[in-house]
């Protein structure tokens, strides 16, 4: 296979095609160039590829002396030259390459490194101009990790980040968010979800974003199927910075990876924009582009009976929805903040509520038996509940309750972070003093067929905190049934309070 560039100078009305990295064709059957990973800076394009000449199979099938000897990684730097030809704009790209094999001379995940390829997702140019590309690195033990390759001098020299973002992750994409590098990586083999890591030191260390957006997007309905490369970019719409992620639904299972989906996040909330591909098309690999003039594109593959093609889709309706939801998020945050400053520090002098880390909010009237999330992400189901001017009234004696789902969402589990930490707060007012034990809020922990409930209850003059058969009680102040009360249940660093 050759690596081909297709580019347009007139907004996509016409296209020019050019072979930029030719197949060496040393062997008629096995010569190939694989996993192009791309980033652009100014009028330069950087493409990381792996080339093989005589060995067959994917790289993990040939992690031996012959495969390692045959492997050749390069970065191709293309300089875009713009001129005129007649009355039309004429564009040409000149290319030069840098060999990288000698740089890969260090251990990976405790074993000697053997091969690496580009992450196949997009790279990023950081705010200080550093060019960063995602890499999937393999070691002698045949384990794969995600890491980065970067250049601080516009491609004159290249360096690996010292850290590794998760054993078993591959085919990653990069973006920059709030001054940090973020890797969105594929995971397989018992890890049936997309994993997202952050680094504040140019890849020297990585931390999984378990307390926010990692492991939300599942690979398949059972969260057990194979993953995929994906688009991952940062954009600003309606003055709100957000990240966009693509990933297939894979309802067919196995490696079909059908029904490409688009997601939006601000680092706390995850909103499902909708499906990008047509019908049940197999559409595993994709990338996203947001142009300076505010146009959103998705380039994705289509596989019909092993016949592959590429589709470039302009996401007009999707961008309208993204802007609408971004405005809702912005307005809701401003309403809660009041005169408080954004951030995670509480100022006792302000009259609002800090919104840092706020993932969901139930407020306002019911829609039939649904309590809508003010941020449009995950709604709650209710029973025995009616809307009032102050919120929602529960018929406790009749079993009234509100359920906010996490794992019960199925494939895609927003609020997955609650498996490691959360703060759940509720404002309540009693019509009368509770008689007997009255559960107020709780968290259901389910592992296999075993279910335990962590709950806060009010019993007479005591607050009860229960988990399974374990109880902890504390004296309660006398309650005024005419006033509202705040009850908070939190799990942080393994401690419940």
N, C-alpha and C positions, 0 to 999 in steps of 0.2 A: 504494500500500500504506500502511496505517496501522501504527504501532508499538503493539503490544498487550502489556500486562502481565497475567500470570495468577498469582495468589498464594493461599496457603492459611494459615489460622490454627490449623489443627487437625492438623498433621502430615501433610497431604496427603490427608485423607479427603474434604474438600470444597474446591472452588476457586472463586475469584471472578475474573471477567474484566473488564478495563478498557482502553479505548483511551487511551493516555497521550500519544501524539504523533500527532495526526491528519494525514492526507494533505491538503495544501492544495487538491487537486483543481482547480488552475488550468487544467490540461489533462486531458481525460478519458483520454488514452492514456499520457501521459508523467509526470505528477506522481507523486512517490514519495519515501519516506523510507528511507534505506539504512544498513546496517552499524551497528546499535546496539551500543555498547560500554559495558559496565556495571560499576559498582563500588558497594558499599554501605559506609556508615560510620555506626554508631549507628542512629538511626531515619531516616537520609537515604539516598536512592538517587540516583546520578548516572549519566545516560545520555547518551553522546556520539553524535550522529547527523549524517548529511549529508542535506540536502533538495534535490531538483531539481524544477522546476515545468514546464518546457516543452521541454527537450532530451531526446532519447532516447539509449539505449545506456549502457554502463557508462562510468565516468569517464575511463578511458584512451582510449576511442573518441571522446570529446568534449573533448579537452584543447585547446580552441580558445577564441576570444573568447566565443562564445555559451555554451559549456559552463561556462567559468569565471565568466561573469556570472550564470549561472543557479544556480550552486552556493551553498548556504547551510549552514554548519556551526553546530550549536548544542549546548550542554550543557543538558539538562533536569535540574533538581534536584527530586526528589520527597521530601516529608516525610510519613512514615507516622504517621497519627493513630489511636490505639487507644482504643476505647470499648466500651460494651455496648449491645446492642439486645435487650431482653427478657432471656433467660437466656444469650444467646450473645455471644461477643466480636465486635465490629463494627470493621472496619478500613476506613479511607479514606486516599487519598493525594492530597495537594495538590501542584501542580506549578508551577514557575517556570522560565524559560529565560534563558540567556545566549548572545548572539551572539558568535561567535569569528572571523569572517572577517577582521576588521581586524588580528588578531594575526599572521596568516600573511603577513608582509611581509619575508621574508629568503630568501637563496639556499639551495638544497638541492642537495647533491652538485655544487657548482660552477655551478649554473644557477638562474635565478629560480624560486622556488616558485610553483605555480599552483593546486593543490588539495590538500586532505588529507581523509581519512576516519578514523573509528575503526578500530582494528586488528581489530575483530569478535571478538577474544578478550576474556577478563576482565581488569579492572584490579586494583589492589591498594591497600590502605591500609598504609603503612609503619609500622614500630614507633614512629616519632615523630609519627604522625597525618597525614602528607602523603598526599593523594589523588593517585594516579597512574593514567593511562589510556594504553594503547598506541595509537599513531597510525601510519598508512601515508601518507607524504607524497610527492607527485608534483611534478616540476619541468617547466620548459619543454621540456627535452630528452626528456620522457616517461619519465624514470627514476623508480623508486620506492625509497624507503628506509623503514626502521622507525625510529621515535623515540618520545618520550613527551610527554604533556601533563600538567601537574601543578598542584595547588592546595595551598598551605600554610595557607589560611584558610577551609577548609570551603566552597569554591566561590565566594567573593566575587571572587576574581581567579584567572586562569589564565595559565600560562606554558609555553613549549616548552622541553624540554631542548635544550642546544646541540649535542649529539652525534648521530651517525647510526649505526645498527646494521646496516650491510651494504647496499650497493647491490643491488637486485633482490629484497630481502626485503619481505614484506607480511603482512597478516592475522596480526598477532602477538598473543600473550597475555603477561601479566606476572605475576611473583610476586616475593616477597622471600626471600632465602636467605643466611643467615650475614651479615646486615647489608648485603647488596648487592641491587640490583635485577637481575633476570634477565628477558630477553626471549626467548621461544620463537617463532620466526618461520618462516613459509612461504617457500620459495624454489623458483623454477621456472627454465626456460630453461638447461638444462645443469647446474643445481645441484639434483639430484634428491633432496634430503634436508632434514630439519628442522635449522635452524641456531639455536644458543643463544648469547646474548651476555650479558655481565655488566658492571655499572657500579657503582662505589663512590662516585660524585659526582653523584647525581641526574640521570644522563643527559647530563652534560657530555662524557663520553667513554665509549666502549663497546669491549669486547674480546671477540672470539669465544672460546668455551671449547673451543678445539681440543685442549687437553691433558686433556680429561675427557669431556664428554657431548655436544658439538656434532657434527652430521653422522652420528649413530648411526642414527636412524630414517629409513629410505628412503621416498620417495614412492610407489614401485611396485617390482615385482620386479627390474626392470632399473635402478632408481635414476635414472629419466629422466622419469617422468610428472609431471603437475601436482601441486602440494601442496595444502594445505587449512588452514583455521583449525583450532585445537585447544584442548582444555582443558588448563590448566596451573596447578596449585595446590600449596601447601605444607601438609602436615598433620603432626601428631605422633601416631604410633601405638605403643603399648607403650613409651612413653618415647623413641622414636626419630624424629627429624625426617626426613621424606622428601618428595620431590616426585612428583606424579602427572601423567602426560601422556597425552592421547588422540590417536590419529592413525589414519586409515583405511589398510588394507592395499592396496587398489586392484589386486586381481588382474585385474579386468576391463580395466584400462587407461583411457586418456583421462580424461574428467572424471566417470566413474562413481563412483570413490572409495568402494569397497565395503568391508565387513568392518571396522568400527571396533575398534581395539585399545587396550588400556590398558597403560601402562608405569609402572614405579616406579624412582626413582633417589635416591641420597644425595649426588649430586655427583661420585661416582667410579664406582660400579657402576650398571649398567642391567639391570633385571630385567623380563622380559615377563610381565605378570600374566595376560593372555588377551584373548579377544574379548568385546566388550560388546554389539554389535548382533546381530540374529538372522540366521543363515544367511549368504546372500550379499547381504543388503540393501545398497543404496547409502546411505551414512551419512557424508557428508563433514564436516559442521560439527557441533561438539559443545562442551559446557562441563561442568565438574565443580563439585560442591558438597559440602563436608564440614561437617556441622552441629555445633553445640556439644555435642549429646548423642551424637555419634559415629556418625552415619549418613552413608553415602557415596552420592551420586546422580550420574548422568550424564544430561544433557539432550542429545539428538542428533536431527538431522533424518533423515528417511527419504524416499527418492525412488524411487518405483515408476512407471515410464513417465511421468516428468515430473509426477507428482502428488505434492506434497510434504506431509509431516506432521511433527509433533514428538512425540518419545517421551521421557518421564521415567522412568528406570530406577533402581531402588534396587539397589545393588551389594552384596548380602549375602555371597555366596560369594567374590566378589573381595576384599572387605574382610578376610575370614577369611584368605585366602591372603596378602594384604599384611601382616597382623599376624604370620603365621607366619614369613615371610621376614625381616621386620624384627627379630624375635627371634633368628633365626639370625645375621643380620649383627651384632647387638649382642653375642651370646654369643661369636662368633668373634673379634670385635675385642677383647673383654675377655680372652679366652684368650691372644691374641698379645701384648697390651699388658703383661700381668703387672702390675708396679708402676710402669710408665712412664706418663707423662701423655699424653693424646691431643694430637696436633699434629704438626708437621713438623720439630721439632727433637729431635735425639737426645741423651738424657741418659746419659752413660757410667755413671752410678751406678745405673741401673735394669736389671732383668734380663729385660726383654721386648723386643718389636719394635714401633716406631712404625707405626701403620696409616694415617696421612694419605697419601692418594693411592693406597692399595692397591686395585686394581680386581679382582684375581682371585688365587686360591690353589689350587694342586693339592696335595692332601694326603690321606692315608688310602688305603683299598684301592680296587682297580678294580671296576667293575661291568661284567663281561664285558670288552669291549675299550675301554670308556670310563673315563676318569679324571675323576670329578666335581669341579667347582669347588666349593670349600667355601662360596662365597657364592651358589651356585645360578644363576650367570649364564651362563657359557660353559664347557662341558665340553671336555676334550681327547680326541682319538682316539689309541689306541696300537696298536702292532704289535710282536710279539715281546716282550711284557711280562707279568710275573706280579706279584701282590701279595706283599709280605713284611711282617714285623712293623715294619720301618723305613720302608716306603714302597712303591716299585715297582722291580723288578729288570728290566733290559733285557738281552736277548740281543744284544749288539753285533755279534758275529760273524755272527749270523743276520739282521742288518738291523733289530734292535729300535730303535724310536724313539717319540717322543711329538709330536703335532702339535696346536697350539692355534690355531684358525682366527680370522682377522679378515675379510678380504674374501670368503673362501670361505663365510662365513655367508650371503651373498646380499644380500637387501634391507636387512636391519637389521644393522649392523656394529658391535657392541660391541667396544671396544678400537680404535675408529677412530683414537684419539689416537696410536697407534703409528706412524702415517704421519708424525708430526712429532717426537714424543719418547716415550721409554719407558725403563724400567729392568727388565731381566729377570734374575732371580736363581735359581740352582739349587744345591741341596746334593747332592754326589755322593760316593760311596765306591767305590773300585776293588777288584775281587776280586784283581787282579794288575796289575802295571805294564803300561801300554799298550805294544804293539809296533807301531811305525809310527804314522801319523797317526790320531788318534781324535777325531772331531767331538763336541763336548759340547753346545753350544747354538747356535742361529742364528735368523736372521730372513730370510724370503723376500720380496723386493721384486719385484712384478710390474707391468709397464707394457705393456699390449697383449700381444704375444707374447714380449716380452723378459723373462726372469726372471734375477735376480741373487740370490745367497745371501750374506748377511753371517753369518759363523760364527766361533766360537771353537773351536780344536782344541788338543789336546795331542799333541806329537810328540817322543818321547824326553825331552829336557831343555829343550824350548822350548814356549812358548805361541804359537800362530799365530792372528792375526786376519786373515781374508781377506774380500774383497768383489770378486766377479768375478775378474779377473786380478790384483788388487792384494793384496799380502801385507805384513804387518808382524809381526815376531817379537820376542819378549822371553824372556830366560832364565827358566827355571822352577826353583823350589827343589825339592830332592829330596822326593818324595812318599812318605808313609807309607800303605801300602795298608790299614792297619788303622784309619785315621782318616778322618773326613768332611772335605770341602773345599767351600768356597763359590766359585762362579764367577758373575760378573756381567757382563752385556753391556748397555751403555747408549747411548742416542742423545739428546743434549741440545744445543740451539743449533747443530745441524748437525754436531756432533763426536761421533764414535764412540769409545767407550773400553771 
